[in-house]
Amino acid sequence: MRWSIAKLLHRNNEDQETQKNGVILVTFAEPKHVVSEQFRTVRTNIEFAGAALEQCQVVMFTSSAMSEGKSTVSANVAVTWAQAGKKVLLIDADLRRPTIHATFRTLNLEGVTTVLTGKDAVGDIIEHTFVNNLDILTSGPIPPNPSELLNSKRMANILDWARENYDIIVLDAPPVLAVSDVQVLVPKTDGVIVVAKMGKTLKGDLRRTVEVLKLAKAQILGCVERVKAKRGDRGYGYGYGYGYGNDSGK
């Protein structure tokens, strides 16, 4: 099954731009646009996929490699949950290449890393955003040992606290094949969404990503595929689906 999402604006040097300026929150800027409606469809289908689980409160978004759109998808889906009346916490768990602070125009002086090192209490540094019902926890300063910090008891404590205080927790996590951060986060989450970019994500990489996640005993809820628009149409499309067969990559 696959559900299409309409086009988003294309950026040159996309990864660098995302690092500097954050992602486009089309769901906030134009909530009635077809793009936003399709992100709501993605959200709904994630909920359907998670209905078979005992609980689906902590959802992690990841990808095979960098620049495949995971931050755009996670942030916009988080906004749609907030717009639906859910109390949402968006956590930047990509401690190597964080973007959430740039997206929401805030500093990144405190965050996940300062909680994990014992400097701050999580409840003291949660930030409200310009989106009603949506709070964020930025990454904090980039540490030298992200995997060790994410695998710590304090990270589990952050998510336990979040479960008590929010309806939905969205994790923007690093790419699976680049580092081991996602594997250590899997036991702390309820479900995983894989984001792929058609024409860029290699079929073999996507298969290895799924294998790695399955070895970590992840509940894979589905795949969001980013599709290049037709020639002459400056944009990207998104689709959500299940399955990782021959049509999952190039």
C-alpha positions as CSV (number, residue, x, y, z in Angstrom):
1,M,0.0,0.0,0.0
2,R,1.2,3.5,-0.7
3,W,-0.2,7.0,0.0
4,S,1.1,10.0,-2.0
5,I,2.2,13.3,-0.4
6,A,2.3,16.4,-2.6
7,K,5.4,18.4,-3.4
8,L,7.6,20.3,-1.0
9,L,10.1,23.0,-2.1
10,H,13.5,21.8,-3.3
11,R,16.6,23.2,-1.8
12,N,20.1,23.2,-3.2
13,N,22.7,21.9,-0.9
14,E,19.8,20.5,1.1
15,D,21.7,18.9,4.0
16,Q,23.7,22.1,4.7
17,E,20.6,24.2,4.4
18,T,18.7,22.0,6.8
19,Q,21.5,22.1,9.3
20,K,21.5,25.9,9.1
21,N,17.8,26.8,8.6
22,G,15.9,23.8,9.7
23,V,13.1,22.1,7.7
24,I,10.0,23.5,6.0
25,L,7.0,23.2,8.4
26,V,4.4,23.2,5.6
27,T,1.8,21.7,8.0
28,F,2.1,24.9,10.1
29,A,2.5,27.5,7.4
30,E,-0.3,26.2,5.2
31,P,-2.4,23.7,7.1
32,K,-5.1,23.6,4.4
33,H,-2.7,22.9,1.6
34,V,-2.7,19.5,-0.1
35,V,0.8,18.9,1.2
36,S,-0.4,19.3,4.8
37,E,-3.5,17.1,4.1
38,Q,-1.2,14.3,2.9
39,F,1.0,14.6,5.9
40,R,-2.1,14.1,8.0
41,T,-2.8,10.9,5.9
42,V,0.7,9.7,6.8
43,R,0.0,10.4,10.4
44,T,-3.3,8.4,10.2
45,N,-1.7,5.5,8.5
46,I,1.1,5.4,11.2
47,E,-1.7,5.2,13.8
48,F,-3.3,2.3,11.9
49,A,0.0,0.5,11.7
50,G,0.6,1.0,15.4
51,A,-2.9,-0.1,16.4
52,A,-1.7,-3.7,16.4
53,L,1.0,-2.9,19.0
54,E,0.4,-2.9,22.8
55,Q,1.2,0.8,22.7
56,C,2.4,3.2,20.1
57,Q,3.4,6.3,22.0
58,V,7.1,6.7,21.2
59,V,7.7,6.8,17.5
60,M,11.2,7.1,16.0
61,F,11.9,8.4,12.4
62,T,15.2,7.3,10.8
63,S,16.7,6.6,7.4
64,S,19.5,4.7,5.8
65,A,21.8,7.6,5.2
66,M,21.9,11.4,5.5
67,S,19.8,13.9,3.5
68,E,16.8,11.5,2.9
69,G,14.2,13.7,4.6
70,K,13.7,12.1,8.0
71,S,13.8,15.5,9.8
72,T,11.2,17.0,7.5
73,V,8.9,14.1,7.9
74,S,9.3,13.7,11.7
75,A,8.7,17.5,12.3
76,N,5.7,17.8,10.0
77,V,4.0,14.6,11.3
78,A,4.6,15.9,14.9
79,V,2.8,19.1,13.9
80,T,-0.1,17.2,12.5
81,W,-0.5,15.2,15.8
82,A,-0.4,18.5,17.7
83,Q,-3.0,20.0,15.4
84,A,-5.2,16.9,16.1
85,G,-5.2,17.9,19.8
86,K,-2.5,15.5,21.0
87,K,0.1,16.8,23.4
88,V,3.3,16.1,21.5
89,L,7.0,16.2,22.4
90,L,9.5,16.3,19.5
91,I,13.0,15.1,20.5
92,D,16.1,15.7,18.5
93,A,17.9,12.4,19.1
94,D,20.3,13.1,16.3
95,L,23.2,14.2,18.5
96,R,25.6,14.4,15.6
97,R,23.7,16.5,13.0
98,P,20.8,18.2,14.9
99,T,18.2,20.3,13.1
100,I,15.2,20.8,15.5
101,H,16.6,23.9,17.1
102,A,17.0,25.5,13.7
103,T,13.5,24.5,12.5
104,F,11.9,26.1,15.6
105,R,14.3,29.1,15.8
106,T,15.7,28.5,19.2
107,L,19.2,28.1,20.7
108,N,20.7,24.7,21.3
109,L,22.6,25.4,24.6
110,E,20.6,22.9,26.6
111,G,18.9,19.7,25.5
112,V,19.2,16.0,25.4
113,T,23.0,16.0,26.0
114,T,22.9,18.3,29.0
115,V,20.2,16.0,30.6
116,L,22.2,12.9,29.8
117,T,25.3,14.4,31.4
118,G,23.4,15.4,34.5
119,K,23.6,19.1,34.0
120,D,19.9,19.7,33.5
121,A,16.6,18.1,34.5
122,V,14.5,17.3,31.4
123,G,11.4,19.1,32.7
124,D,13.3,22.3,33.1
125,I,14.5,22.6,29.5
126,I,11.5,21.5,27.5
127,E,10.5,24.4,25.2
128,H,7.1,25.4,24.0
129,T,6.8,26.2,20.3
130,F,4.7,28.4,18.1
131,V,2.6,25.3,17.3
132,N,-0.1,24.7,19.9
133,N,0.3,21.4,21.8
134,L,3.9,20.9,20.5
135,D,6.9,21.0,22.7
136,I,10.5,20.3,21.7
137,L,13.6,18.9,23.4
138,T,16.6,20.0,21.3
139,S,19.8,17.9,21.1
140,G,22.0,20.2,23.2
141,P,25.7,20.6,22.4
142,I,27.2,17.9,20.2
143,P,29.0,15.3,22.4
144,P,32.0,13.1,21.6
145,N,30.2,9.9,22.6
146,P,26.6,10.0,21.3
147,S,25.9,6.3,21.2
148,E,27.1,5.8,24.8
149,L,24.9,8.7,26.0
150,L,21.8,7.4,24.1
151,N,22.3,3.9,25.6
152,S,22.4,5.2,29.1
153,K,19.8,4.9,31.8
154,R,19.3,8.6,31.8
155,M,18.0,8.4,28.2
156,A,15.5,5.7,29.3
157,N,14.5,8.1,32.1
158,I,13.9,10.9,29.6
159,L,11.5,8.8,27.6
160,D,9.8,7.5,30.8
161,W,9.2,11.1,31.9
162,A,7.9,12.0,28.4
163,R,5.5,9.0,28.4
164,E,4.0,10.4,31.7
165,N,3.6,13.9,30.3
166,Y,2.8,13.6,26.6
167,D,0.4,11.7,24.4
168,I,2.9,11.3,21.6
169,I,6.7,11.4,21.6
170,V,8.5,11.8,18.2
171,L,12.2,11.0,17.9
172,D,14.2,12.4,15.0
173,A,17.0,9.8,15.1
174,P,20.3,9.5,13.1
175,P,20.6,7.3,9.9
176,V,20.8,3.6,10.7
177,L,23.8,2.7,8.5
178,A,25.9,5.6,9.5
179,V,26.1,5.0,13.3
180,S,24.9,2.7,15.9
181,D,22.7,5.3,17.7
182,V,19.4,3.9,16.4
183,Q,20.1,0.4,17.5
184,V,20.5,1.5,21.1
185,L,17.4,3.6,20.9
186,V,15.1,0.8,19.5
187,P,14.4,-0.9,22.9
188,K,13.2,2.4,24.3
189,T,10.7,3.1,21.5
190,D,7.4,1.6,20.4
191,G,7.7,1.8,16.6
192,V,10.0,2.9,13.8
193,I,9.4,4.7,10.5
194,V,12.0,4.5,7.8
195,V,12.4,7.5,5.4
196,A,13.9,6.8,2.0
197,K,14.6,9.1,-1.0
198,M,13.8,7.6,-4.4
199,G,16.7,7.9,-6.8
200,K,19.2,8.3,-3.9
201,T,18.6,5.6,-1.3
202,L,20.1,2.4,-2.7
203,K,17.9,-0.7,-2.6
204,G,20.7,-2.7,-0.8
205,D,21.0,0.1,1.8
206,L,17.3,0.0,2.5
207,R,17.3,-3.8,2.9
208,R,20.3,-3.6,5.2
209,T,18.5,-0.9,7.2
210,V,15.5,-3.1,7.7
211,E,17.7,-6.0,8.6
212,V,19.6,-4.0,11.2
213,L,16.3,-2.7,12.7
214,K,14.9,-6.2,12.8
215,L,18.0,-7.6,14.5
216,A,17.4,-4.9,17.1
217,K,13.8,-6.1,17.4
218,A,12.3,-2.9,16.2
219,Q,8.6,-2.7,15.3
220,I,8.8,-1.2,11.8
221,L,5.6,0.6,11.2
222,G,6.3,1.5,7.5
223,C,8.3,3.5,5.1
224,V,8.0,7.1,3.9
225,E,9.4,7.4,0.4
226,R,10.5,10.7,-0.9
227,V,10.0,10.9,-4.7
228,K,11.6,13.4,-7.1
229,A,9.0,15.4,-8.9
230,K,8.5,15.2,-12.6
231,R,10.8,17.1,-14.9
232,G,10.0,20.8,-14.9
233,D,8.3,20.6,-11.5
234,R,10.6,21.9,-8.8
235,G,9.7,19.8,-5.8
236,Y,9.5,16.5,-4.1
237,G,6.7,14.2,-3.2
238,Y,6.2,11.9,-0.3
239,G,4.5,8.5,-0.1
240,Y,3.9,6.2,2.9
241,G,3.7,2.5,2.6
242,Y,4.5,-1.0,3.8
243,G,7.0,-3.4,2.3
244,Y,10.6,-3.2,1.2
245,G,10.6,-5.1,-2.0
246,N,11.8,-4.2,-5.5
247,D,10.0,-0.8,-5.5
248,S,11.7,0.4,-2.4
249,G,14.8,2.0,-3.8
250,K,17.1,2.2,-6.8
